[in-house]
Amino acid sequence: MLHVLVVIALAQPKLAPARSDGVPIGKGTTLATVTLTKPTGGWSVGRMLKVEGRISDTSIDPVTVSINGDRYLMRTRGGSFSREFPAASGKNVVTVLATNAAGTAKAQATTYAQIPPVPMKVILTSDTDGVYTDLHVYEPTDTSEADRTLDPAKMAHVYWADTSSPSGGPFFLNEQQGDFDQPGYGPYLYVHRAPPKGTYLIAANYWPSGDKAHTIATLNVSLFEGTPNEVRKTVKIPLATPGSTRVLAWVHNLGGGRALVYVPTGDPKPTDERWPKNLEDAAKQMQSEGGGGEGGY
């Protein structure tokens, strides 16, 4: 009897990773084939880069897209995927990864964009379907900073319900395959080609649904992309409480292609005197542990 039990245990399939371990994988047991139809390589003068293609395993949803190391998650429909992303000045290496039970397949293409450098790009994705992990960006204004003291109430709030940035920073909702801001993996995108000097706050607001208890949010911040001063920062943070708001990062644009970045969950408290003096107090005004938050969260 003992031997029978051992044989049965060995015959059981390997369990899929828990939701907190990463994005879901496809059910197929044969390595998928990824066909990347766009971009096709070569040169471009467009500010947006279309990523489009198909995967042979239609159960894979989403696919993971990397553009110069920035991570995006793309929904699939019937094995197809399509979305436009902001291009980087110069080299754009696009890699699409599709994972199922047999492993990870990939396709890659490189396009060179003849466009001005992008000073600020913010990307937020979630590892769980059926939830809203909303990106919120607070921009500096003429009155938000005085005597190196930050007043969050005077910052400009750009998010899903008000995507019109006063200073001209486009905000892209989680819209794919014709669906408008559906819950799921994202990405939410904020791009600014002429960001004003001052302090920016980047936050996530979490609204799960039904059986979805938690997710892992991933934030990618790229500053001065395509220049010698390029700065990249990645933040991963668990979110579990409905309505909770978490400050993910602060960016202090000094002008002249220079900026400071502070991640409260991973960096030591900043000592640079160029930061506003009250970052911690300002963060407490923005964050909430459930039931809503500042500025219409």
Steps between C-alpha positions, in 0.01 A plus 500: 500500500783736579655440156172582327478833680854587397428429133190717506688788660772484238244498220331823613566800274707786629281770651489840337665779700285695742361830383748696709789327321434674168264525206287197406642251253326326211364146525675362193759226541682576173733799482312786336603675182508880511462688172582870524353683201568852631746656539685362201830669579677779316448871559200705611412863561183424696465579869289188553618145442243234409555151642285241327506128436363154577575204725420138418370421851179700535481425874793735567362828635678733548833505318790692653652775288837660570602819321856593594444329835169669580243234584147500359224238511278463193163330480450238232182418311483179300878488510549853365637809672529863393572833665698818446768614745708818524822453307840583644744720318749281316505125550177318595551131576157335515478153656173306535494209747226236504502241780307177536558167678773410249708812562548849360515585131607838369531717193705815463535795264703822507385837368692828500281806565620838375314704760599734786592332832219426746572668837236315707314173456298319769354148454280310747396136456326243720553124518130422552201504267165644604638774727557872464853605588468865406792730431487847656755770419523830686681774309669811639329834445608861544359495854561143621851563632613796706798526734579137415168395657256290298125568505328191350167684477651736244648231275332405172336156516506290181324161506229289335217749561702806397762415239555862395835605640519878552867497397453278194585150620291242308336231716410171331227285653507121515339468157568201274322326215228767502412457870490822702687494831415141587617349830804283465868513434536848360713671401422853604742748345602858569744671265634854516721646229551833681442440872509816710754527779389392844379199696277225358322232700413160348240285678283191446142452614371144530146373444477118489185312411333177608756228568802721425662568836835645405738587219859603434525844342808581292603858432763592241628858497726617215653847506691670215474185290745490214746746658822460703300605810250215467360373832288187547322382811281192556269461800306183592246521779219273629150646516221328692260744669203624293519874445854527633738757352876456513768753410738317267755765413593866512678671210664840543575654161790739545503615138786480255462124458547426871261344751485329838291186560384373840316170558362496858483119517858440387718809539643664811339826599642769268745746649554714191389853592349550156203279598200666669534479877167329570492196272386263777214725610397552138497125441271447800249740345502302177496145633199313634451150635160441346167657418629765262763767512608850420381670185214271401676164523 
